[in-house]
Amino acid sequence: MPKKIQPPIAKIVTKKLEKFGEVRIDNYFWLNERENPEVIDYLNKENDYYKKMTADTKIFQKELFEEMKSRIKEDDESVPYLYNGYFYFTRYEKGKDYPIYSRKKESLSGKEEIMFDCNKLAKGHSYFQLGGLSISPDNKYATFAIDTSGRRIYSLKIKNLESNEILDDQIENCSGESTWANDNQTIFYTHQDKLTLRSDKIFKHKLGTNALKDVLVYEEKDDTFHVDVSKEKSKKYIVISSSSTLTTESRILLADNPNGKFTIFQKRKRGLEYDIAHYEDSFYIVTNKDKSTNFKLMKTQENATSKENWVDLIPHREDVLLEDIEIFKNFLVIEERANGLNKIRIIPWIGKEEYYLPFDSETYTAYTTSNVDFDTDILRYSYQSMKTPSSVIDFNMKTKVKEVKKEQQVLGGEFDKENYIEERIWATAKDGTKIPISMVYRKGLIKDGKNPLLLYAYGSYGISMDATFSTTRLTLLDRGFVFAIAHIRGGEDLGRQWYESGKLLKKKNTFTDFIDCSKFVIDQKYTAAAHLYAEGGSAGGLLMGVVINLAPELYNGVIAQVPFVDVMTTMLDQTIPLTTGEYDEWGNPNAKKYYKYMLSYSPYDNLKKQAYPNMYVSTGLQDSQVQYWEPAKWVAKLRTVKNDTTVLYLDINMDAGHGGASGRFEAIKELAKEYSFLLDLEKIKK
């Protein structure tokens, strides 16, 4: 690896940031000027430095890319689902980056109607994303949304599926989602604030009219809330949902009456969360009402929707998280989580006893998928584990017969799941809490402390990190790596309380949990500090930033993708996208107790003179969730404080946003960079 190449040094422009009588000095605040040629020049220099420093791994990166690509079925196709007389599916063609969205009328043997070929739509764009696909009730029209910047700001368009004509109707600054009223003429859609990227308004558009004349149906004026609009599976109601981290409020309108007025389902009350689903003459409500931390299921008549009318259907349970429900004509399906694992519970509306789908693995993921048809006894769900490829299964809830519709193929002829071991182990946090770790590795592993181990975690927003299968991950496993997921607090892996114990003034539990999991896999001789690697993205990148300040000696290398690392500056700037909606997650630093607490862990503010691990940091110039300047500033400051000989790379995609590259092959190229970083540190060259 070249050693004489000097890293770029960002110029210092001192800026004083004062709050509560404290002054923070930010020497790299100027890097937030996206249009400043000096900023672009600095980012390009970081990219050049990364490319020069890793020039000797370029061929290896290409080999890794080809290896991972070779396992993928390039001409893959999704399992078709039936909706309103048509079978819908997506498929890929060999050598092409983007999906093709198609349908067939009435029968799978019918003629394919290509609705959208994203390969054609993406031509001329370095980034492309299709979203918000919604079909009119008469099957004639489709709304669709396109993002070509990566900032998740969409243009909404309408296509006549019979003539293949794109209508003149075009709506800008959308979140991408839309839904049809039952008249086939009216579309409800979500507007997005261009500066803050908050979904703040719902408009109504009539087919064939100028979008400038669209009617504002609802405006969410509380900047900690965002809105969305959807149609109930029963097709009877349009629902506008306003949500913040802690509170929800829904409005409903009969889908047959698009010119009517939305009525409030239940007025917002801070701390009350609810999600509604309609069936016959009632609404079913998943809610945390009555201090139901893990949520419960309630029911109310459609003409009496306020909370005093709600009655318990499935009571709250301390040890089971109720995650979601799926309503069918003859069955109610409940998605639950117990002891960190998914459960699918099936309850007939009439007659026979309820039951659970049986899952046997020690660690796995199971969830319902495309169940758009209301009048069916077939439940479609997906099952996978860390060593078992994903399967899509149709389960007859009446006969209990299951049919595997598709099993993920791993090409190349070398994969056999029996060559791998998956297990779940429990680390003990410093406060005595048991933290689950899911892991997978090749058979024959010797616990001698010499195995490279990649420990991944997220730990925020109540998002659970399920144990899933990955064909690309085999590239690491087959070279001796252990891959592990730390199910740390801040996620919802072990119930809602798991989330509550890792947010706001308990956020530090997230970080110390990860450190304790790291120490545990070392103590158990799965690995050693010289071979332990950590990975996290976005809020998981914040995690990476904190742990390298607190315990850098535990890791040989760290991958931080689009990391949220400048916590204070971002959370004090209400013009930055999504900031105000985050106050209930991190705290509002305009209140002194939160300011002090957040400042005490903010990665950028707590960098210090010490040795840091080898680091690969990636970001996108157009990132809408974590602005590019956060990792850029962090790396610039890191270069001035680290007193070691480890490598520090900043890799900026000058076209992409928060999700990285948009094409499936481009995404694998990004993964090849990360894997080559790890394997190069382990001196594994092939």
N, C-alpha and C positions, 0 to 999 in steps of 0.2 A: 504494500500500500504506500503511495507517495507520501513523503513526510515533509518535503521542503516547500510545499505549496502553502502560502499564507492565507488564512481565512479572511474574508472581508471584515473590515471594522466600520461599523456605522458611525457617522459623525454624531457628536454630542450637542444637543440643543436643550439646555436646561429649562425645564418648566416646573414651576412650583404649584402643587395642588393642595389646597388647604381645606380642612374640614374639622370641626370641633377643636379648633386651636392647634391641630397637628398639621405639619407640613410634610407632604411626600414629594420627593424629587424624582421626576420622570425625565430622564435624559433622551428618551426615544419616543416621546409622545408624537413627534413630527411624522413618524412613519404611518400615521393614520390618514395621511393625505393621498388618497388613492390616485388622483390625477396628477400628482407632482412628479415630474420626470426624474427628480433625484430619488424618489421612493422606488419608482420602477427600476431605475438603474441599480439601486442597492439590492432589490429582490433578484434581478438578473445576475448580479455578482454572486449572490448566495447560490443560485442555481448552477452557475459556472463552476463554483468551488466544489459543489457536490459532485458534479459530473467529472471533474478532473480527479478528485480524490477517489472516485469509485471506477475510474476508467478501466482498471485491471479486472473488474468484476462484470464488465459489460457483456462479454461472451457468456459468462455464467448466468447472468440475468436472462439472456435470450434462451439459454438451455432450460432454465427453470420455467420460463413462460411457455415454451413448447411442450414441456413435460406436463404442466398443469392443463394446458389447452387440450392435450391429447386424451385426457380422461373424460372430457366433456363431449356429450353427444351433440354435435354441431347442428344437426337438423332436428332438434328436439321439438316436442309439441306438448302442450298442456292437455290435461284430461278435459274434454268438452263438458260443459254444463248446459242444461236445458232451461231456457227462460222465455216465457211468452211465445212458445211455438218455434223458437230457434235454438240451435246448439251453438254456443259461443266457445271459441278457443283461441289461443295464441300459438304461434309456431315460429321457429327460426330456420333460416336456410344456411347451408354450409358456407363458411367464410364471411358471413355477414354479422354485423355488430348488433343490429336492432331487431325487435320482434315484429311480426306481422299479425294484426288482429283480424280474425275472420269469423264467419258464421255460416251455418247451413240450415236451410229451412226444413223443419219437421223430421228429417232423417239424417243420420250421419253418412248415409250413402248419397245424399243430395249434392247439388253443385255448390262448390265453395264460393262464397261472396267475400272478397277481400275488402274489409272496411278501411283499414289503415296499414300501409306498408311504411313502417318507421324508417326503413333504410332510404326510401325515396324522400320522405319528409325531412330527414336529417342532412341531406346533401347540402353542402355549402356552410354547414354549421360545425364549429369545433365542439359544441356541446348541444345535446338534444334530449328532451324528455317529454313524452306524451303523458297526459294525465286527464282526470275528470271525465272519462268515457261514460256517457249516459244515453240510453236508447229511449226514444219516445214510445208511449204505450202502443201506438199503432205500428211500431217497428220501422217507420219510414225515415226518421231523422236520428242523427247522433250528435250530441254535443261532445266536443273534445277540446283539450287545452294543451298549449305548447309553451315550453320554456326553453329558450336557446341561450340563456346567460348562466344558468346554474344558481341563480339567486331565488328560485322558486316564485318568481313573478310570472304568471301565465297570461297568454292571450287565449280567450275563449272563442271558439268558432263552431259553426253548425254545418253538417254535411247531410245532403239528401242521399240516402243509401240506395234509392231506386235509380236515380239518374247519375249518381257519383259526383254531383255538383256541390262545390263548397258555396254556401250562401254568402251574400254580402254582409250579413250580420257579423260583426267582430267586436269583441268586448275586451278592453285592456285592463291591466292591473287587477287580475283575479287570483284567487288562491288555487284555481284549477277545478274546483268541484262545482257541480250544478245538478239540478233535479227537475224533472218534468211534472207539470200538473197533468191531470187526466184528460185535458182538452186537446193535447198534442200541439198546442200553440204557445203555451206559457212556460217559461223557464225561470226558475229561481236560482240565483248564483251569489257567490260570496266575493265581495270586493276586498282588496288588500291595500292598506296604506303603503305607498311606495317608499316612504322613508323608514318607518318602523317595522314594516312587513307584518303588521298586525291585521288579522282578518276582522274588519270592524263594521262592515255594512252588508246587508242582504238586499239585492235588487231583484226586480221582476222585469223580464224582457219578453215582449211579444214577437213571435216569428215575423220576419220581414220588415221590422221597424228599425229606425235609427237608434243605436245604443245610447246616444246622448239624451234620448227621451225616456229611458228606462225609469221605472218608478222605484223610489227608495221605500222598501217595505219595513226595514228595521235598521236602526243604527245603535251600536253598542258604544256608549259614551264613557264607560269605565275602562280606562286604559290597562287595567290588569286582567281584563276579560278578552276572549276572542270568540268569534261566532262561526257556525257552520249551518248548512241546510241539507236536509235529506228527506226521503220518503219512506214511510213505514213499509215493512214487508207485506202487510195486508193491503197496501196500495190505497188505503182510505185517507191517510193524513200526510201532510207536509209538516215537517218539524224544524224549527229554528232552535238551535241550542247555543246558549251563551255559557262559556266555561272559564273558570280560573283554576288555579292549583287546588283550591279548597272548596269551591262553590260552583253549582250549576243552576241554570234556569232555562226551561223550555217553553216554547210557544208553538201552538198547533193550529192547523187550518185544514179543513176538508179539501182533499186533492181535487174533488169535483167542482170546487168553488174558488178558483184562483184569484178572483177579484174580491173575495171576502176579506175579513179582518182577522189576523192572528190573535188568538187568546192565550193568556199566560196559563200554563199547566199548573205550576206551583211557583209563587213568587220567590225570588232568591233570598236566601237567609245564609249569612256567612257560616261556613262549615257544613252546610247541607249539600251533599252531592246526590244526584239521581240520574238515572238513564232509563228511558221508557221504550216499551215495545207494545204494539197494539195487536189484539186478537179478539175477534167477535165484537162484543160490546164493552170490552174492558181494556185497560192498560196494565201492563206488568212492569214493575218498577224495581230496578236494582239500586239500592240506596244505603247510605250510612245513617239514616234517621234513627233516633233513639240511641245514640252512641254506639251504633253497630259498626265498630271499627273495621271488621272484615266483610261488611256489607251483608244485606239480607234481601230477600225477594218479597215484594208487597204487591197488592192488587187494588185497583179502584175502577169504578164505573166510568165510562168515557164522558158522562155528563156531570161528573162530580170529581174533579181531578186534584183539588187542593189536599194538602197532607193530612188534614184531620179525617179525610175519608179513606185513607190508605189502611189496608188490613194485611197482617202478616200471612205469607204463604209458606215461605221457607225462613225460619228464624235465624238470627245471628248465631254463629258458632265461633268460639274463641280460637279454635285450632284449624279452621277451614276458611280460606278466602274465596268468596263468591266473585268470580271474574266477569262472567258474561252469561247471557242466555240466548237461545235460538228457538224461535217459536215455529211450530208446524201445526197443520190442521189437527192431527191426532196425538201429537207429542210435544212435550216441553223438554228441551235439552239444556242442561246446566253445565257450564265450564267452571271447575273449582280448582283450587290448589291447596294441597295438604302436605305438610312436611317437605315443602319445596318441589313437589311433583304435581303435574297436571292430572286431573281426573275429569272424565266425561260421564255425566249422570243423566239417565233417560227416564222420564216420567210420563206415562200415558195420561191423557186427560180423563179417560174413562177406563175403569176396569183394572187390568193386571197391575201387579206390584212394580215399583220402580227398580232399576238396576244400574250398575256401573259397567262401562266397557272394561274388560280385563287387560291390564298392562303388567308385564312381569319384570322388566329390566330394573336394575338398581338405579339407573339414571337414564332418563329419556325425555322426549317432548311429544306431546299429542295435542292437537287442537282442531276445531272444526274449520272447514275451508269454505268453498263456494256453495252455500245453501240458500240460493235465491228463490227456489220454488217453494211455495207455501203448502200446496196441496200434494204432498208426497210422504211416503213412509221411509224414504231413503235419506240417511244422514251421511254426508261426505266429510271425512276427517283425514288428517295427515298424521303419520307416526314416523318417528326417527329417533335414533340415539347417536352417541358420539362415534360408534363403530358401525351403525346400521343405516344404510342409505334411506332417504325419505321415500315413503309410500303414500299414495293417495288411495283411500279405501272407501267404498260405498257400503254402508251398513244398513240392512233392512231392520228397522226398529221393531217391526211386528214379528218377523220370523227369526230374528237374531242371526241371520246369515250374512257373512261379509264377503265382499268381492274386491280383490286388489285390482284397481283400475290401472295403476302405473307404479312401477318401482324405479327409482332413480338409477340410471345405468352408470357404471364406472367403467369406461372403456380402457383398453390396453391389455386386458387379459390377465393382469397380475393381482388385482384386488380380491381378497377373501377376508370377510369380516372376522373369521375365526382366527386370523393372524394378529388380532388386536385385543387388548384388555381395556375395559372401561370400568371405572369404579367411582364411588363417592366416599370421600373421607371428611372428617370434621376437625377443624382447627379450633383452638381455644383462644378467644380474644382476651385482651388484658383485663376486661371486666368480668370474665368468666363465661361470656356468651359463646355458644358453639356455632362456628361458621362453616357451612358446607362448601366443599370444593369438588367439582366434577372433573374427572381427568380421563385421558385416553393415551395409550402408548402401545408399542409393538410387544408381542409376547416375548418372553425371554429377558425382559428388563431386570438388571441387577441393581438393587438399591445400595450403591456404593458411593453416592455423592458425585459421580462423574458424568451423570446424564444431563444434557442441556434441557431446560424446562422453560416453556413460555407460559407465563401466568397472565391471564386476561381478566379484566373486570370493567364494570361501568359504575354502578352504585349511585344512581340519581333518578329523580322523577318517578320513583316507584316502578321503574321498568325492570322486569325480571329477565335475567340472562339464562335462557334455556339451553340445555345440553343438546346441540344439534350436530348433524353430520356435515362434513365438508370434503369434497373431492380434492380441493387445492391443499387442504391441511395435510393430506397424505404425503406431500412433498417433504414436510418436516418430520412426520412420524417415521417415515421409511428411512430417514437419516439419523434416527436415534433420539429425536426430540420427544419429550412428554409435553402434551398440551393440556392446560388446566384452566378452569373458570372458577374464580373466587366469587361466591354468591354473597357479597358483602352487604352490610346494611346501607340503606338508601335506595336499594331496589325493593321489590315486593315479593321476593322469592319465597320467604317464609311468612307471608301475610302482611296486612297493612301496617301492623306495628313495626315490622322490619323496616318499612319505609320511614315511618314517623321517627324511628330511632337513628336515622341517618340524614336528617335535614335540619335546616335552620340552626338552632343553637346546639344541636347534637351532630352536626355535620362531620365533626372530627372522627366520629366512630367509623365512618366510611374509610377514612385514610388509615387509621390504626388497625382496622380489620384486615386491610390488604397487607399491611406490614406484618401482622401476626400470621396471616396465611403464608406469607413468604418465608417467615422464620420456621413455620411448621413443616413445609415441604423440604427445607434444608435439614431440620432436625430428624425427619423421617428418612433421610438419605436418598430421597428421590433425586436430589441435585445438591449443588453447593453454590455459594455466592459467585464463584468464578464462572458458573454455568447457568445462572438464573437470569431470565429476561422478563421484562414487564411490558404490557401493552394495554393501551386504552385510547379511546377517541372521544372528542367533544367534551362532555362532562367527565368521561373517563380519562381524557387528556389532562383535565384539572387534577384528577387523582394522581396521574403520573407526575405532574408538577409538584404536588405536595410531597409524595413519597421520596422523590430524589432530594428534596430539601431535608427531610427528616431522617432518612435511612439510606443514603446513597451507596453505602458499603455493601448492601444486600444484593446489588444487581450489577451484572457485567454489561448489560445493554438495556435500553428502553426505547420503545416505539410509541410516539405520541402523535396521533392523527388529529388534525384540526383542533388543537387543545384550547380549552377555555382557561387561560392562565392569568389574565389581567383582570382579576375579579373586581377589584375596587373601582378602577376607572370605568369599566363597562357598566357596573351596577349603579354608578352615580350619574351616568349619562342617559337620560330618558329618550334621547333621539336615536340611540343605537337600537337596531331591530331586536324586539322581543324582551327588552330589559324590564319594563314595568310588569309584565306578566310573570316575571321570575321572582318577585319579592317574597311570595309564600314558599318558595323553594329554598332560597339562600338567605333571605332576610332583606329588609330595606335599609341600606347603609345610611339613609338620612336619619335613622334612629341610632343614637349613640351606642347602645348595647350591641346592635348588629354590626355597626361600623367596626367596633373594636374586635369583635369575634371574627368577622370575615377578614379583616386586615391581618389577624394573627395567623391565617393559613394561606392567604392569597399567594400563589407560587411566584409571581413576578416580584412582589414586594418583599418576599422572604429569601430571595437568592443571596448567597453569602460566599465568602472566600472559603472554598473547600474543594475536595475532589468529587467530581460527578461521574456517573457511568457514561459509557458510549451511548450516543443518542442519535436517533433518526426521527426528525420532526417534519410532518407534511401538512400542507394547507392549500387552499384554493383562493385565488385572488378575488373571485366573485362570491365567496362564502357568505351566505345570508344568516347563518346561525351563530357562528363564531367568526368574527371579522379577522381577515388575514393578518392585520397588524398585531394581534395578540401574540401568536407564535413568533412573528418577526421581531417584535420588541423583546420578547423573552429570550430568543436565541442571541440577539445583539447584546443583551445585558449578561447572559450566561458566558459569552466569550470573554468578558472583562473580569469575571470573578472566578472561573474554574481554574484551579491550580493543579492540573494533571496533564496526562498525555493522551487522554481518550479522545475519540472523534466526536464531533458535533456537526450534524448535517441538517440543513433546512432545504426542503424540496418543495417548491411552490409550483402548482399547476396554474399557469397564467390564464387558463380558460375556464376551469371547473369551479364548482361551488362546494357546499358542505358535504355532499355525497360522493365527491371525487369524480373521476371520469365517467361519462354516461354510457359508453358502449361496453358490451360484456368483455370483449378482448382487451380494451384499454384498461378496464378495471383489473384484469389479471396481470397486465404489465406493471401496474402500481404495486400489486401484491408481490411480484417477482423482485421488485426493489427492496421491499421489506424483508423478504426471505433471504435475499443475498446478503443483506446487512447482518442478519443473525448468523447465517452459515459462515460468512467470512470471519466473524469474530470467533467462531468455533473452529476455524481453520478447516472447515469442510468445503472442499473445492468441487465436488461433483456429486 
